Structure formats: structure tokens, C-alpha cells
């Protein structure tokens, strides 16, 4: 059996600010131990790219442009606004307030939007 991803962390100098950011923008809640409790797609897709080394987690949202506006409002920065990869997916790239690189995938329910 393939080995699963069982945990992730998001680092930055102000953990309270990051918790507030992810709660406000993505509605992620903390459990009683203070850890994030986040829904995920199963199976979780992944890619290996031939690019400069950088990890980027992608979050599914119903509207990439609306989410990027919230990200900006709550202290994140937009790296690349909403764009389409024809026949593949709709994306947006951003950094959280600590500078962690992340991406958005536009979703229709549980299915990525394919332009």
C-alpha cells in the first residue's frame, strides 16, 4: 500500500495571525488541541515538477477571484490572479501572511472546474 500523507503544518512567526487568516478565508476550524481540522479530497492528487524547489499546497474553492480578494483583505498577497489552463483547471496563486506559497483550484462541488 502507498504511504499516505497524514499531517501538514503551515509555519510563520505569528501563529495566532495565521490561525485567524485560515479561519477567515477558508473557514478552517481548530480542534480542542489547537490543531487545524481540514477537509481534504481523497485520493489527494500530487505532482512532481521540474522547476525550482518550492512546495505549494492547493486549496479547492468555489470562486478563485473571490477567494483571492479575501486573501488580500486578510493580509495575504496575490502572486498570480485567476487564470485558466485550458482543458485542465482554473487556478490562482498566493502567499499567506507569513509568505508561505499556496494555490487555489476552482471547484464545482467536489470537481475541479475545467475550462
C-alpha positions as CSV (number, residue, x, y, z in Angstrom):
1,X,0.0,0.0,0.0
2,X,1.3,3.5,-0.8
3,X,2.2,5.6,2.2
4,X,-0.4,8.4,2.9
5,X,0.1,12.0,3.9
6,X,-1.0,12.1,7.5
7,X,-0.2,15.7,8.6
8,X,0.8,19.1,7.4
9,X,1.9,22.3,9.0
10,X,2.0,25.9,8.0
11,X,4.7,27.9,9.6
12,X,5.2,31.6,10.3
13,X,6.3,34.0,13.1
14,X,2.7,34.8,14.2
15,X,0.7,31.6,14.7
16,X,-2.4,33.5,16.0
17,X,-2.5,35.6,12.9
18,X,-2.1,32.6,10.7
19,X,-4.9,30.8,12.5
20,X,-7.1,33.8,12.1
21,X,-6.2,34.1,8.4
22,X,-7.1,30.5,7.6
23,X,-10.3,30.6,9.6
24,X,-11.5,33.8,7.9
25,X,-10.5,33.0,4.3
26,X,-11.1,29.2,4.2
27,X,-13.3,28.6,7.2
28,X,-10.8,26.1,8.7
29,X,-11.5,25.4,12.4
30,X,-9.2,24.4,15.2
31,X,-9.9,21.3,17.2
32,X,-9.8,21.1,21.0
33,X,-6.0,20.6,20.9
34,X,-5.5,23.8,18.8
35,X,-4.7,21.9,15.5
36,X,-6.4,22.5,12.2
37,X,-9.2,20.2,11.2
38,X,-9.3,20.5,7.4
39,X,-11.4,18.6,4.9
40,X,-9.5,17.0,2.0
41,X,-10.0,15.4,-1.3
42,X,-9.5,11.7,-1.5
43,X,-7.4,10.5,-3.1
44,X,-5.2,13.5,-2.7
45,X,-3.6,14.3,-6.1
46,X,0.0,15.5,-6.3
47,X,2.6,16.4,-8.9
48,X,6.4,16.4,-9.2
49,X,7.6,19.3,-11.3
50,X,10.9,20.2,-13.0
51,X,11.1,23.7,-11.5
52,X,13.0,25.5,-8.8
53,X,12.4,23.7,-5.5
54,X,9.3,25.0,-3.7
55,X,6.3,23.2,-2.2
56,X,2.9,24.6,-2.9
57,X,-0.4,23.2,-1.5
58,X,-3.6,23.9,-3.5
59,X,-6.9,24.6,-1.8
60,X,-10.2,24.0,-3.6
61,X,-12.6,27.0,-3.6
62,X,-15.9,27.7,-5.5
63,X,-14.6,31.1,-6.8
64,X,-10.8,31.8,-7.2
65,X,-11.3,35.5,-7.8
66,X,-13.5,35.9,-4.7
67,X,-11.0,33.9,-2.5
68,X,-8.1,36.0,-3.8
69,X,-10.0,39.1,-2.7
70,X,-10.4,37.7,0.8
71,X,-6.8,36.7,0.9
72,X,-5.7,40.2,0.1
73,X,-8.2,41.6,2.7
74,X,-6.8,39.4,5.4
75,X,-3.1,40.1,4.9
76,X,-2.1,37.6,2.2
77,X,-0.7,38.6,-1.2
78,X,-1.7,37.5,-4.7
79,X,1.2,36.1,-6.8
80,X,-0.9,35.3,-9.9
81,X,-4.6,36.2,-10.3
82,X,-7.2,33.8,-11.5
83,X,-6.0,32.0,-14.7
84,X,-7.2,29.1,-16.8
85,X,-5.2,26.2,-18.0
86,X,-7.4,25.2,-21.0
87,X,-8.7,21.6,-20.7
88,X,-7.1,21.2,-17.3
89,X,-8.1,23.6,-14.4
90,X,-8.7,27.1,-13.2
91,X,-6.0,28.4,-10.7
92,X,-4.8,31.3,-8.7
93,X,-1.5,31.6,-6.7
94,X,-1.0,33.5,-3.5
95,X,1.1,33.7,-0.3
96,X,-0.4,33.7,3.2
97,X,0.6,36.5,5.6
98,X,3.8,34.6,6.6
99,X,4.8,34.3,3.0
100,X,4.0,30.6,2.5
101,X,3.2,29.9,-1.2
102,X,-0.2,28.3,-1.9
103,X,-2.6,27.9,-4.7
104,X,-6.3,27.8,-5.4
105,X,-8.2,25.4,-7.6
106,X,-11.7,26.5,-8.7
107,X,-14.2,23.8,-7.8
108,X,-17.7,22.9,-8.7
109,X,-18.7,20.9,-5.7
110,X,-16.1,18.1,-5.5
111,X,-14.9,18.5,-9.1
112,X,-12.3,20.9,-10.4
113,X,-13.6,23.4,-13.0
114,X,-12.1,22.5,-16.4
115,X,-12.2,25.5,-18.8
